[in-house]
Amino acid sequence: SVRFKGTIGGLTTKDIRLKADLRASISQAKFEVGGNIFFEDGSLEVNPVGFTTSETTSQPALPISLNLALTFGKNVELYLPSQDIPLVRGMASPNSALNILYDEASGALSVNGSVQLRSGYVFYLLRNFFIKQCSIDFAENQTKFNPLITITAELREPIQDEILTITLSADRIPLENFNPRLSSLPPKSEIELLALLGGGLSLSE
């Protein structure tokens, strides 16, 4: 195991421990790296900034080409989109896997796969809903970062003389348009729940 802090194909690690089985080759045209990376523990940001490449006027002397398969251990905490303001944060499931292809010469980047979270929170209407089930599906490239979120999360809210259990759910909703459904036990309308959670704010606000 080695400690690593930096960026791997758009994923920003925060002092993470990993194991790797990599193959590298150097030619006159490029430096190619491929293989498997296993994240054991630590923190990982999935931030759109890391996935969009800026146009460069100068070509690198020896462009890098990556073909990496990423898997996760039970003690990896994932933040989307950042650790400072996470919409979703939680512990990754070992069922998670991502494949990263990157070509520095052309600027082409693709990230494909799915990350499941075993536990954690989704931040919505200034509240942290506890995650019961969550998967984030990636099919991203150098011009688009908009993963699809499927999630079920709960919040217990005291109201008068009872506890209201509010459920937040989303089925493959894009990150840029994250507008989940709300339901509750005892049953209340979604407008009532929005008003309750919004602290009296109008729906336009």
N, C-alpha and C positions, 0 to 999 in steps of 0.2 A: 504494500500500500504506500502511496505517496500523497502528500498534501499538495493541493493545487489551488491557486487563486488567479483567475483570469477569465478569458472568454474562449469557448469552444463552439464554433459554428453559430454564434448568436446567443448561446446560453452563457450567462454570466455567473460564475461560481463565487461563493463567499467562503473561502477557506474550506474547501471540500476535500474529502479523502477518496481516492479512486485507485482502481487497478486497471491496467491496460495491456492489451495484446495487440501490438501494432506492427505493421510492415511499412518500410519506407524505401523509396527508390529515387535516385537523382539522375536526371538526364540534362542535356543542353537546353531543353525546352521548359522543364518544370521540376518541382520537388513534390512527389506524390506520397501521401500518407493514408493508409487504410487500416481497418481492423476494428476491434471492439474496446469500448470503454465502459467500465462498471463503476457507478457512483456508489460508494459505501455509506457515507454519512456526510452531513454538512448542509449548507443552504445553496439554493439554485434559483436565480432570477430568469424568468422567461419574458424578456422585455422587448417590445417591438423595435426599439432603437438598435438593438443588436442584430436584427434580421434585415434591415434595410441598408443597402450599400450606397455610398456616395460615389458620384462620378469622379474619376481621377484622370488627370491629363497625362501623367507619367506612368509608364509600364514598369512593374517591378523587375529587377534583374533576373530573378529566378522565381516565377510565380508558384504559389502553393496550390495543390489540389488535394481535397479531403474527401474521403469516403468512410464515414464512421457510423458504427452501430452502437447506440447508447442504451444501457439498461440500468436499473435502479435497485438499491437495497432498501431495507425497511426504515432506515434512519435518515432519509434525505427529505428535507423540507423545501417545498417548491413555492415560489411566489409569482403571481401573475397580476399585473405586469411588472411590479417592482416591490422591493422590500419596504420602501418608504410609504407607498400607498398601494397596498395589495387589494385588488378586487377579490382574488381567491388565494388562499394560502392553506397548506396542509401537508401531510406526510404522504409521500409517493408510495404506491403499491409496487411490489416486485413484478407485477404483470405489465408494468409500463415499459415501453420501448420506443425509441426514436431513431430515425436514420437521417444522417446529414451528408449532403453532397455540396461541395463548394469548389469553384474554380476561380482563382484569383485573376487569371488572365482575362477571362470574359466577364467576371463579376457575377456569374450564375450561382445561385444558392437555392437549395431546396431542403426543407425540413418536413418529414412525413412520419406519422405514427400517432400514438395515443398515450396519454399519461392519466392513470387513475389515482385518486386520492383516497387513502384509508380513513382519514379524519382531517379536521381542520375547520376553517370558517370562510364564509362568503360575506363580503361587506356590502350591504344594500340599505339604503335609506338611513344611513348613519348607525346601523345596527350590525352586529356580528351574528349571523345565522350559523348554527353548528351543522357541519356537513354530515349527512347520512350516506350519501352516494355521490360520486363526482367523477366524470371523465372529461378530458380535454383533448379534442382531436385536431391534429395539425396536418395541413397540406399547404405549406407556406413557400414563398419564393422571395427573390430579392426585391420585388416590387409590392408584395402583399403580405401583411401579417394580420390575420383575422381568424384565429382558431375558433372552433365550435365547442360550446360548453353545454354539457348535459349534467344536471345537478338536481339533487333533492336535499334540502336543508331545513332545519327547524329552529324556532325561537319561542321561548315561553315568556309571555307578557302578562303581568298582573293587571287585571281590570276589574274594578269594583271589588266584589267579594269572591272572584274566581280567577283561575289561571287560564289564559287563552294560549293554546298551542297553534302557532302560525307556521305554515309550511310554504317554503319557497321552492318552486320547481321550474326547470327549463329543459327543453329538449332540443339539443343541437342549435342553440342560439349563438350567433356570431358575437365575439367580444365587443366589437364596435357598436353593436345594437343590443346590449344586454338588457332585456326587459322581461324579467321572469314573471310567472304567475304566482299569485298569493291565494291561499285558502286557509281555513282554520277549523278548529274544534274548540268550543261550540261554533257552529257555522256562522260566518259573517260575510257580507258582500266584499268584493275586492276594493270598492270605493271606501267602505268603512275601514278596512284594514290599512289602506294607504293613508287615510286621514289620521288613524291612530298612530301609525309608525312615523308619519311626517310631523307629528307634534303640532297639528293645526295648520300646517302650511297648505296653501291651495295647490291643486293638482298642477297648475301651470308652473308654479315655483318649484 
